[in-house]
Amino acid sequence: MKRLKKLIHGLLFSLSICSLTALAQAADTWDMPTPYPDKTFHTQNIMQFADEVRQATDGKLDIKIHSAGSLFKHPEIKNAVRGGQVPIGEFFVSLLSNENPVFGADSQPFLATNYEDAEKLWAAQKPIVTALLEKQSLMPLFSVAWPPQGLYTKKPINTVDDLKGIKFRTYNATLEKFANLVGAAPTQVEVPDIPQAFATGRVEAMITSPSTGADSKAWDFVEYFTDIQAWVPKNIVVVNTRAFQKLDADIQQAVLTAAANAEKRGWEMSRKETADQIAVLKENGMKVVEPSEELMAGLKKVGDEMLAEWKEAAGAEGESLLQAYGK
């Protein structure tokens, strides 16, 4: 009798282990870091992407969003995905421009300053970016533009000379170069740290989107938003190639379909975001001004100088990109 009980207990234990194993194989959770707060439209779009994947796979793939740099800081996200610490993540494309200048094409001042041109530029940039990321075991899923970038300052800026000596917030190598060329003093500051950086005097001005300006309550520390529409940069969502390949074919397709929907939806959200958030800046007392002809002439001169340097650094890949963009 004792022997029979042991056999039954052993069988039940084995069945429970098998059931748990099957359940673990049936459901998978992916942690996804993103640098931006929950209310940012990029994060909202990604939350919808995760919901679509969850619904399409009947919960077999659950993407858990870790926003505002809570899991990994922005500069760490790409390598966290590459190294397999997390299977998926979002980051600013041009943050990788130190690796290859092609990553920074969308942050070249005055190369693409509206959504139509930005979409054309992404179409030219995407094949090259995809090939570069594939070498690092990364696969792009989708990319979404920010609104055109404007200039936030405490005082009116009428010429490029008015920027000299100002402590200037930067977020990538391209903007750091820009700040140096206009005579400002660049300081790297991530989005969640913007209010504190202004409050402590680390920075006095920045170029960023109306979205980031509104999210960070820029009216608390600057007075002017000059709508220079300098460039239309993008975020990108990438997945670790090995993690993606481990998924069943139907789940892979669900991820790709949700990604395509997120890219289309995200660009539409970005367009609406531009008008909505500029209105928020105005409602909170900021002076939204059109740039003077003298200021734009000076800024475009800086942009031309940077683009010439970028072409030289980007080599054949950069030339190929610009040729495709120009068609």
N, C-alpha and C positions, 0 to 999 in steps of 0.2 A: 504493500500500500504506500509506504514512504517513497519507494522508488517511483511509483506511478505519479505521486504528487510532485516529486522533483522534475519528472519529465514534463508534466503539465505546466509547472511554473517556468521551466526552461523554454517551453514552446511559446507560452504567452509573452515572456520577455523578448524572445526573438521576433515575434510578430509586432510587438510595440516598437522595437528598434527599426524594423523594416518600414513600419508605418511612418515613423518620424523621419526616416531617410527619404521616403517617397514624398512626404510633405515638404521637406527641405528642397528636394529637387523640383517640386512643382511650383514653389514660390521663391522669388529672388528679390532681395532689396539692394538697391544701388544708392549709395550716398552721393549727393551732387553738391559740391561747393560752388557758390557764386559770390562775387564781391559786393553785390548791391543789396540795399534794404528791401524788405517785402513790398513796400509801396512803389518802388521803381517799376516802370512799365516793362522793362526787360525781365525782372523777376516775376511779375504777374504773368507774362507770356510763358515763361518757363514752368510756372505752376500749372498752367493750362496744358502745356506739353506733357507734363508728368501725369496729369489726370487722364489725358487721352490714352497714354500708354497703359495706365492701370486699367482703364475700362476696356480697351481693345484686347488686352491679354487676360481678362477676368482675374486680375490681381496677381498673375504669375510673375509680373515684373512691377515692382513698386519703387519708384524713384523718389527718394526723400531729399528735399531741398534744404540745404544749409546756407542761409542768406547772410549778407553783410559781413562776409569774411569770418564767420563764426567757426568754421572748420579748418580752413586754410586761408592765409592772407593772399591777396590778389596775386602778387608775384610768384607765389608758391603753387598755384592751382595747376598750371600746365604740367609741371614736373610731377605733381602728385598723381595726375591722371596717367602720365607717361610711365611712372614707376609702379603703377598698379595699386597705390594706396587708396585710391578711389577709381571707379570705372568711368566716370563722366564728370565734366566740369565746364564752367563758362569763364571766359576771360576776354580782355580787350585785345583785339588782333594786333594792333601796332605795339603792344607791350613786348612783342617778340622781334621788333625791328633790329635789335642788336644782334640777333642770330642771323637774320637775312633782311636786307632792306625792303624786299618785296612785301614783307609783313606790314610795313609802314606806309604803303602806297596811299591808303585812304586817309592818312594824316598829313599828307603833303599840302601845305597851305595853298588854297585857291586852285587846286587841280580839279576837284569835283566839289561843288558848293551847293548843289541842289539834289533832290532825291532821284531825279531821272539820271543825272550824270553819275550819282553814287551807285545806282543799280548797274549801269554800264561798266563802271570801274570794278565792281565786285565780280561781274561776269568774266572780265579779263583777268582778275586777280585769282579767282577761285581755283582754276586748274593748277596754277603754280603753287599756291598755298597748300592745296591738297597733296601734291607730290612731296612738298617739303615736310609736311606733318606725317605722311606715311612712313618716311624714313625714321621717325621717332615712335613708331607703333601707335599713331594717333589717327583717327578718322573724323573729319569734320561732319557734323550733322546738320547744323544750320547757322546762319549768321544774320544779325539784325542791326540796322543802323541806329545811331543816336541822331537826334535833331542836329541841324547845323550849329556849329560852335560859335558862341558869342563872347564878348569881352566884358568882364565884371571888374569894376574899379570903384574906388572911393571918390575919385574926382573925375571931371570930364576929360576925355582923351581926344584931342583934335589932330595931333600929328604923332608919328612914330617917336619923335623926340620926347614926348610926354611920358613915355614908358621907361625912360632911362632911370636906372637906380631903384626901380620898384621891386619889392620882393614878390616874386612871381611863382604861383603854384604850377607845377608840372606833373605829368603822369606817365610820360614815356620819353625816349631819347629824342624823338623828333621835336616835341614841344620844348625840351630843354635847349636844343639847338636854336629854336626860334627865339626863346627868351634871351639867350646870349646875343643873338644877332641884333635884337632891338635894344640891347643895352640894359635889360632887366637882370635881376638876380634870381636864378631858378632854384626852387626847392621842391623836392618830390613829396607829394602829399596824396594819400589815397582818399577816396570819396568819404568813407565814414569819419575821417579825421579833419575834414574841411572846416567845420565850425570852430573847433579847438585851435587849428592852425591860424585862423584869422584872429580869434580872441586873444591868443598869446603873442601876436605880432610876427609869427613865422612867415606869413605871407600877407600881401596887401592887395593882390589882384590875381585873376585867373581867366583862362579861356576854357569854357566848358559849355555844355548844352543847357537850354532852358530847364530841362528835366532836373539835372543835378543842381542847378541854381535854386529851383523851387524846393526840391527835397531837402537841401541843406539850409533853407531859409536864408538865402543870401542877403536879403534886405536887413538882416540883423547886423551885418558887418560891411556891406558896400552899398553905394547909392545909385550907381549907373550900370546899365546893361546896354552896351553898344553892339548892335546887331550886325556884326561884320561877316557872319556866315563863312567862316574861315575854311572849314572842311566838314565832311560828314563821315565820322569814324564809325567803326562797327565793333560789336562783340561777336564772339564765336563760341559755339558749343561743340566740344569734341568728346569722343568716346575712345577708350582704350581698345585698340583693334582686337587684342586677344579676348578681352571681356565680351566684346560684341560677337565674335565668332563662336563663343561658347553657348550663345543663345540658340534656341530652336529656330528654324527658318521662319515659322509664322510669327514668332516674337520679334525677330529681326525686322520683318516687314512692317510690323506694327510700329516699331520705333522709327523707321524711315518715313512711314506715312505721317506720323505725328510730327516729325521733324520738318517735313515739307509744309505741313499746315502751320507750324510755328513760325517758319520763315516768312510765309506770305502774310500771316496775321500780324507778326511783329513789325514789318515795314509799314503796314496800315496803321498800327498803333503809334508808331513813331511820327508819322505825318500828323496825326491828330494831336499827339503830345506837344508838338512844336507850338501850335496856336494856343492850346489850352494852357500850357505852362508860361508862355509869355504873358498871357492874360493874368495869371496868378502873380507874376512879378509886378505887374502894373497895379493890381488890386492891393498889394502890400506896400505900395509907396515907392517902388523903384522907378527911376526915370529910364524908360526904354527909348533909346535914341538911334537915329540912323547915322552911320559914320560919315564924316566929312570926306570930300573928294581927296583932300590932301592926305588924310589918314589912310584911305584905301590905296592910294597910289604908293605910299611908303610901304604898306603891308604887302602889296603885290610884288613890289621890288624885292622884298625879303623872300617872298614865296618863290620867285623866279630863281633867286640865288640858291635856295634850298633844293629846288627841283633839279637844277643843274648838278649839284653835288650828289643828289640821290641817284640820278641817271648813271653817273660815273661809278658809284658804289654798287649799284644793282646790276651792272653789266648786261650780259645777253638776256637774262631773265627779265630785267627791268625794261629793256628795249622791246622785248616780245610783248610784255604787258601793255606798254604804252601804244604799240602798234594795234593791238587788239582793241584797246580802249578808244582809239581814234577812228576806228572803222564805223 
